[in-house]
Amino acid sequence: MEERKMGIGTLLNAYPDSVGGRLSDIVILLKRPEFKDVFRSFYILPSVFNTDLDRGFSLIDYELSETYASKQDIEDLHELHIDLMMDFILNHISVLSHQFQDIIRNGDESRYRDFFIDWNKFWDGHGTMNEKGYIEPDPEIIKDMFFRKAGLPILMVRFPDGRDVPYWNTFYQEVIYNPVDPLALVRELDMQYETAVSVSKIVNKALENKTSLEELDLKDQNRYLEEIKNYLNAHRSYLGQMDLNIKSPLVWDYYRDTLKKLSDYGVAIVRLDAFAYAPKEVGERNFLNDPGTWDLLEKIDGIASGLGLTLLPEIHASYAEKIYELLADKGYMVYDFFLPGLLIDAFLRKNGTYLKKWIDEITENKIRTVNMLGCHDGIPLLDLKGLLPEEDIQTLINAVVGRGGYVKDLHGAKNVYYQVNATYYSALGENDQRMLTARAIQMFMPGKPQIWYLDLFAGKNDYEAMKRAGVGGHKEINRTNLSLQDAEALLNEDVVRKQLELLRFRNTCPVFTEDAEITVECNESLLEICWQNAAGKVTLKADLAKDTYEIEKEY
């Protein structure tokens, strides 16, 4: 693929409502003098679009959200000379998308019938049809498949003719049985009015109590039980993210239209989310299959390059699997998901040996990276396998959990660590000087530094937000929404002001260029990173035992 540059200036990362409630409030913040030359790019998380679930990662379409953003906000960011990065989710779109709603309305007659993956068509001839109406694939075929949740990834969808058709659903799903209106029962089931009122009360009370259809009891009106079950199923609603059938020409029309829309917004960098789940073949892995994954990326890149877009494929995999290396060899930028854990480990052990090893690998192999400390998702841990010894990973987990973080095991499997949910400031022990030293090291790392907004304001673990979110709300620990007034007040904090100075230095110092020579030395707790080009030389000297740093400038 053609290599396209995206610059190495600092990249703000936030939801459109992370500060003040709307993207326009973040624009107001960025216009303040304290933010002059602080950010070159802005990765706006996908709730900036028309979405329904997963804090934006369930896309209905890519129109701007009326609640959170406007075209004027986008224009204002461009006027601040801030490039944009936005998400494109290749694997799925929402059940509420017009494509899937068309299937629900029209069934087999829908032009989008094969826009999504019909489970039974996909597995035809490779399994056994069960009494529930879907094929159970032969065990030897799916033994290496990677499912995100318990059971088979299926959503049963009621067609207008009364059939339930299974569609592939890797991520979230919810089936909603809607309250019954007695007038509708009179009209559609020809019930007498008083009977309809009585039945409606029983059904609606059962739905309120989350009683399953199998347990539904209409008491004296049980002669209507099957009719009511059919009625509820015919009128049920869905939430969820449905997998796209990348063999459908209509899906490729959708891909092209979406990339064009992102280009029209003035996006420079497109982060590809969940791309590794999209290619599926019988007998192959349904995650990162080879060569399907790389064929898909190449085709997407062909469209993107024609629009002047740079792709950033997002994928979590262990260091030992070398997926980052494969992406880099193919010319793509890669996320440096190793830095967050390596830095915490270096502070814990007061030794930067493993961090130096990773920096050397980046520079020697010319890997183009986007690095980070915290992010919307959590601190990656699975990624460190093969880079850190297992016992050091466990020590790292114990330390962050001891500081109030929450571990998420991968799909419920024990000893398969995925991420720890915590703010980076809390993960560092809520130590201002350690936070500043970590930020300084990030500014001297190769690649483009991505800055989570809450890290910039030294945000602490938000347990109240977790409680409000309920089951599965662990990620809200690091997603505190700040009022504009609170954010402006925090600009007076020393840890915030000094971070802004470091970011501004990274963006304005002429030595930080993509062609600069980067060298690193480490003597246990003493870490030294040097950048040098024709304009001069800058050196960071960090002490991982004392949580201190100094910067030497020669230009």
Beta strands, then each sheet from edge to edge (+ up, - down):
strand 1: 11-14
strand 2: 41-44
strand 3: 49-53
strand 4: 58-64
strand 5: 83-89
strand 6: 92-94
strand 7: 127-129
strand 8: 135-137
strand 9: 154-158
strand 10: 164-168
strand 11: 173-176
strand 12: 237-243
strand 13: 267-273
strand 14: 310-313
strand 15: 334-336
strand 16: 369-372
strand 17: 379-380
strand 18: 406-409
strand 19: 417-421
strand 20: 448-452
strand 21: 517-523
strand 22: 526-533
strand 23: 536-543
strand 24: 548-554
sheet 1: 14+ 13+ 5+ 2+ 1+ 20+ 16+ 15+
sheet 2: 3+ 4-
sheet 3: 6+ 12- 11+
sheet 4: 7+ 8-
sheet 5: 9+ 10-
sheet 6: 17+ 19- 18+
sheet 7: 21+ 22- 23+ 24-
end
